[in-house]
């Protein structure tokens, strides 16, 4: 065992980006739901969206869509005697607690206080650590009306924080480029922005009023159902509009801490081995006479130990590496945390 | 004239069970300070010094073999360490524990003092200057697992974690915990001993027999 020189240990912190969706697809173009999940108890609160038919072997949840309503409209009351207490009201309170952290707080999308919205929560394993800003391209289409949405990180000059971390407005645009045809900020004409992007928790809120607006105002006439004590299948309406829109591009970002260790085997070192096949018999004679003055060993494994000689990490080479008195070996070992 | 190959081989490492245990416990023990190289999986009888195509092909059968991925069990990797000896070394060190297995009765004590053949010279047997590394695969089987007279610090959390100590003599005391046996009369694990200087290694089975007379610290007649 050989002590590592402190200079041979390097810690590197790198930002790693990748696509959010399964199979490393940059864009999700088809949005499938599971009839079993939608019909089940959880379906009252949200709908899970898959990249393929939910009964396919490679089906994986990409994100969930929940409809949230301050008055509890658009879904059936838990108990007919308690007006307003419904899954959509529960969703609203849940996201308010998570994002605003104040039971009296409001969701102000741009300059418009919204009382209902759709929440897209990206599967945790997909967005990894955070959503990568400036990569979103979300298309929502109903009939002939279509809006393309992205985050406003490219024009937002002041960082805004909520209880769920950084907050950006969801605006008209594509891949970080803001479209200012309707409004200088990329908002609708009268219903504020299209929602919020919360990259640190992988949540995108879509302002219901903005989507319900006319095409002239920047909306798509989504027609969110807000009837009292009635299941208006809010999340389904949005998923249908996503399917018609056909484009949801998003990248994730993750900070990876890696430790690199540089392992040096100098020419005079590691040319013999305790491998039992290296010797013949029980008294330790070396297998071949030629190995006495010109031994050859093959490195296959590197073990990393603490001061108590406990094996903490191990690395294998893809194929044996020849070592003898005329060769030196330099290996770089990468340990990710 | 071609370019010299100055590339560095980069390989990804995985944490062993022990590494994960120490990382999770937040103890200071998770600090890599040493390394060793091994040639696990290599069968040197495949080396063919009489290959008809010449010396460039002697190692052909070894150099092209695919290797298995690393095992996370620290007791199943780094079995055969590469060692540094002067050119002309004709014999390799061979470890001698004086026994091929360890059999103990519950709560009994035992000491093991390894010796290394060919350590100081061909045919000579002696203890290695750097001592020996003793690793038990399941430390729950012992109430004492210490090297020389260093303090024994056994902390177990119900699972079969390994423990490593370093010294010249290993002192053992078999567990007195009856519940570990369940309905069995014996418990088995393995002891791995490695020479610090020579890298030579031996793994032997360990068996603890349940004592019918032992009742949680109160001997019965």
Interface residues (C-beta under 8 A of the other chain):
Chain A: X1 X2 X3 X4 X9 X259 X261 X262 X263 X265 X268 X269 X270 X271 X272 X273 X274 X275 X276 X277 X278 X279 X282 X283 X284 X285 X286 X287 X288 X290 X292 X293 X295 X296 X297 X298 X299 X300 X301 X302 X303 X304 X305 X306 X307 X308 X309 X310 X311 X312 X313 X314 X315 X316 X317 X318 X319 X320 X321 X322 X323 X325 X329 X330 X331 X332 X333 X334 X335 X336
Chain B: X8 X9 X10 X11 X12 X13 X14 X15 X16 X18 X19 X22 X29 X30 X31 X32 X33 X34 X35 X36 X37 X38 X39 X40 X41 X42 X43 X44 X45 X47 X49 X58 X59 X62 X63 X64 X65 X66 X67 X68 X69 X70 X71 X72 X74 X77 X78 X80 X81 X82 X83 X84 X85 X87 X88 X89 X90 X91 X92 X93 X94 X117 X118 X123 X133 X164 X165 X166 X195 X196 X198 X199 X200 X201
